[in-house]
Amino acid sequence: MSALYQRFLKVLEKWPADKSKVGRDLGEQIRKQVTNLSNPAALTAEVTAQITKQIDSIERLANNTYGRKYKRVYDSTATGLSAQQCNQVLSSEFLQYLNEDSKKKK
């Protein structure tokens, strides 16, 4: 079981948690999955297979496998914003600002 744990740790090194999206960050959710590996009694063959599939998928994301395989032709997004602008718009601070603004209008 330590092999699965080691693979999770390697993925976590590549996938830092984004502090601007507390509670909504994928890196944070991945770290919570490590707790599933801490109870060896609950790890049946079926659960181990499922965790292995999850780790495989997360490794492909962290290594940008398909991003390298299928290069993007354009740098634009559906919204017309850059990647940095999208990151700012999705931050917790901006969402909090929008909630406060909508409360003021009511």
C-alpha positions in Angstrom: 0.0 0.0 0.0 3.0 2.3 0.5 3.4 2.3 -3.3 0.1 4.1 -3.7 0.9 6.5 -1.0 4.3 7.3 -2.6 2.6 7.9 -6.0 0.1 10.3 -4.3 3.0 12.2 -2.7 4.8 12.6 -6.0 1.6 14.0 -7.6 1.1 16.4 -4.7 4.6 17.7 -5.2 3.6 18.7 -8.8 0.2 20.0 -7.8 0.4 22.8 -5.2 -2.7 24.0 -3.4 -4.0 27.4 -4.6 -4.5 29.5 -1.5 -6.8 31.9 -3.4 -9.4 29.1 -3.7 -9.7 27.7 -0.2 -12.3 25.0 -0.2 -12.6 24.9 -4.0 -9.1 24.0 -5.0 -8.4 20.7 -6.8 -5.0 20.4 -5.1 -6.7 20.6 -1.8 -9.2 17.9 -2.8 -6.4 15.7 -3.9 -4.7 16.0 -0.5 -7.9 14.9 1.2 -7.9 11.7 -0.8 -4.6 10.7 0.9 -6.6 10.1 4.0 -8.3 7.1 2.2 -4.9 5.4 2.2 -4.4 5.8 6.0 -6.8 3.0 6.9 -5.4 -0.2 5.5 -8.3 -2.3 6.8 -10.7 -0.4 4.4 -8.5 -1.0 1.4 -10.1 -3.9 -0.5 -8.9 -4.9 -3.9 -11.8 -3.0 -5.5 -10.9 0.2 -3.5 -7.3 -0.2 -4.4 -8.1 -0.5 -8.1 -10.3 2.6 -7.9 -7.5 4.6 -6.1 -5.0 3.4 -8.7 -7.2 4.7 -11.5 -7.6 8.1 -9.7 -3.9 8.4 -9.2 -3.3 7.6 -12.9 -5.7 10.3 -14.0 -4.3 12.9 -11.6 -0.7 12.1 -12.8 -1.8 12.7 -16.4 -3.3 16.0 -15.4 -0.2 17.0 -13.3 2.1 16.0 -16.1 0.0 17.9 -18.7 0.0 14.7 -20.9 -2.8 15.8 -23.2 -1.8 19.5 -23.2 1.5 18.4 -24.8 -0.1 15.8 -27.0 -2.7 18.2 -28.4 -1.1 21.6 -28.7 -3.5 24.6 -28.6 -3.5 26.7 -31.7 -5.0 29.8 -30.0 -4.4 31.3 -26.6 -7.9 32.7 -26.3 -10.7 31.4 -24.1 -14.4 31.2 -24.6 -14.7 34.4 -22.5 -12.0 36.2 -24.3 -10.0 36.5 -21.1 -6.4 35.4 -20.6 -5.6 32.5 -18.3 -4.3 35.0 -15.7 -7.6 37.0 -15.9 -9.7 33.8 -15.5 -7.7 32.9 -12.5 -8.3 36.3 -10.9 -12.0 36.1 -11.7 -12.3 32.7 -10.1 -10.5 33.6 -6.9 -12.3 33.5 -3.6 -11.7 37.3 -3.1 -13.5 38.2 -6.3 -16.4 35.9 -5.6 -16.7 37.4 -2.1 -16.7 40.9 -3.7 -19.5 39.8 -6.1 -21.6 38.5 -3.2 -21.1 41.7 -1.2 -22.0 43.8 -4.2 -25.1 41.8 -4.9 -26.2 42.2 -1.3 -25.8 45.9 -1.4 -28.0 46.2 -4.5 -30.9 44.4 -2.7 
